[in-house]
Amino acid sequence: MPFPIKICGITRREDALLAERMGAFAAGFVFYPKSPRYIAPEAAGKITRALDGPILRVGVFVDAPPETVRDAVSFAGLDTVQFHGDESPEYVKEFGDMTVIKSFRVGEDFDPARLRLYPADFFLLDAFVPGERGGTGKPFDWSRAIPCREHGRILLAGGIHAGNAREAVCIAAPWGIDVSSGVESAPGIKDAEKMKALFQAMGRESE
């Protein structure tokens, strides 16, 4: 099985189609208005409808009201939700009918045991940067992901790109990786050559 790669922060149709052609297992769309990668659910829907493979269509939310999440899921044609805020386990349980990714920012006080409280299909580990909610391009100590693996499938994020992806995977042995800024020329604008280089670094053939 090819190593699982999620491309997040997609705002353009051509970037989503390239991610799908390269074999990404998931494409992420950010519905957090404060993010430079924000996309409106209606615009994301036009992109997801262009995808015809098994790639997961992921909506990224930060402490959004449940009804806001449900509306975005409908408008954007999503099958997966990713919660990147301080959502409670009870909140996450409300979306048990979907594939769920729960994100955690790995700071000094991060406790891997917190993961077991959440009924999620995947756990995404990202760097802790004060005031930021992902897409910072900052790595963290990847070895801190190791004890998290006992709680479920781990997606490693935070400053990953073609030049360090294999090292990150060798250290943390996650289930997959999540990449956003590492394949961009600007926030939300993916660079085709950087994306191809990432997939090639992880053993994929170029399209």
N, C-alpha and C positions, 0 to 999 in steps of 0.2 A: 504494500500500500504506500503510495507517495506520502511524504511527510505533510501533514495538514498545515496550510497557511491561510490565515484570514487577512484580507485587505480591508482596512477600515477608513472611514472618513471620505467615502466616495461622493462626489458631487456631479460627475460627468458620465454620460452614457458610455463613451468610448473607453473610459477607465474600467468600468464594470465589465464590459465585454472582454477586455484584455485579461482582466483577472480571471474571468470564467474560462477563457481559452487556455490560459497558463495552468489551470487546474486548481485554483483556489477553492477551498471547501466552503468559504463564506465571504460575503461582501457586506460591509457595514455602512450604515447611513446614520449620521449624527443628527438627532432631533433636539439637541440642547442649544437653545437660542444664543447663549453666550460663547459658543464655540466658533472659531473661524472656519470650521468645516460644516457648519449648520446647513441643512437642506430642508426645505419644506416637504411635508409628507406627500403632497400632490406631485411635486417634482420628482421625488424618489420613486413614486409609483410608475412614472413614465419610464424610468430606468429599469425597475424590477420586471416590468412587463416585456422588456427586450431580452431578458435572460431566459433561456429555455432548458438549462441543465439542472442537475441536482444541487447546485450551489445554494447555501443557506442565505436567505435575505434577512439581514439583521438590523433591527432598529435600536439605536443607542439612546438611552434616556438617563437623566439625572434628576432624581427626586421629583418626578412628574406625577400629577394626580392620575390615578388608575384610568379614569375616563379619557384623559388626554392620550395615554398610551394606547388604549383600545381604538380610539379614533385614528391615530396614526397608523396602527397595524392595518386597519381597514383601507385607509386611503393609499397606503404605500405598498400593499400586497405583501406583508411580511409573514414569515413563519417562525421567526426567532426574535426574542427581546433580550437586550443587554442592559443591565442596570448598573450605572457607573457612579451612583451617589451613595447616600447613607440609608438606603432602603432597608427596612427591617425584614426578618425572616417571614413575618406574617404578610407583609406586602408582597414579597416574592411568591408566596404560596397562592396568591390570587391569580397567578398566570401559569398554573400547573397544566393548562391545556396547550401550552406552547413549549417550544424549546427555549430554555432560559440560560443566559450567561450572567453570572454575578461577578462584578469586578471589585477588586480590593487594591488600594494603594498601599504599597509596602514602605511604611515609614519606620521610625525607631520603635514605636509602640505596637507594631503589627503582630498579631497573635494568630498563627496558623489554625489554632483550634476553633476560631470563629467560623471557618468554612463549614464545619460539620453542622452548624445551625441552619444552614440555608439549603432548601430543596432545589438545587440548580443542576443543570446538565453539564455545565462547564464553569470553571472558576478562572477568571482572568486576573493576572497579577501585573500591576503597573507601578511605575515609580511614583513616589509621593513627592509632589511639588506643591508648596503652599499656594492656595488660590487657583490651582489648575485641576482640570478633570480629564487628563489624558491628552495624547497627541503632543506631548512636550518635547519628544526627542531625547529625553533623559533616561539613561539606563539606571538600574539599581543592582545591588549585589545579587546576582542570579542564583547563587547558592542558597539564598533564603527561600527559594521556591521548592527546594527538595523536600522538606517536611510536609509541604502542602499536598504532595502527590497522594498521600494515603487517604485524602478526603474526596478525591474525584479527579476528573480530567482537567488538567491545567493548561491554560493558554498563557504563554509568556509574552509580555508586551514591554514597551519602554525603551526607545532608542535602538531598536533592532533594524539592521539594514544588511545589504549583501555582504559587507565586509566583516560583520561580527555574528551573523546568524548561526553559523555552525558552532562557533565557540559557545554561544548562549545555550544552544541545545545540548552540547556536550557537558556543560556544567550542570544545568538544571534538569535535563531529560524530561521536558514537558510533553504533554500530548500533542501540542501544536504551538504555533506562534501567531501573534497578531501584530501587523505592521501598518503604520499610517504615515508618519512624517518621513520614515526611512526610505520611502519610494516616491517622494514628492519633489516638485520643483518650486511649489508654493503651497500654503495650506489648502487642502481640498483639490489640488491639481496634481494628479499623479504623473510621474515621469516614466514613459514606456521603457526606456533603457534601464532605469533603476529597478523597475519591477521585473523585467526579464532577468536582470543580473541576480536578483534575490532568488527567483525560482531556480535558476541555474546553479546557484551556490548550494541550494538544498536538493540538488540531484535531479531537477526537472530539465527536460529538453526545451530549447527555445521553440516558439510557435513557428 
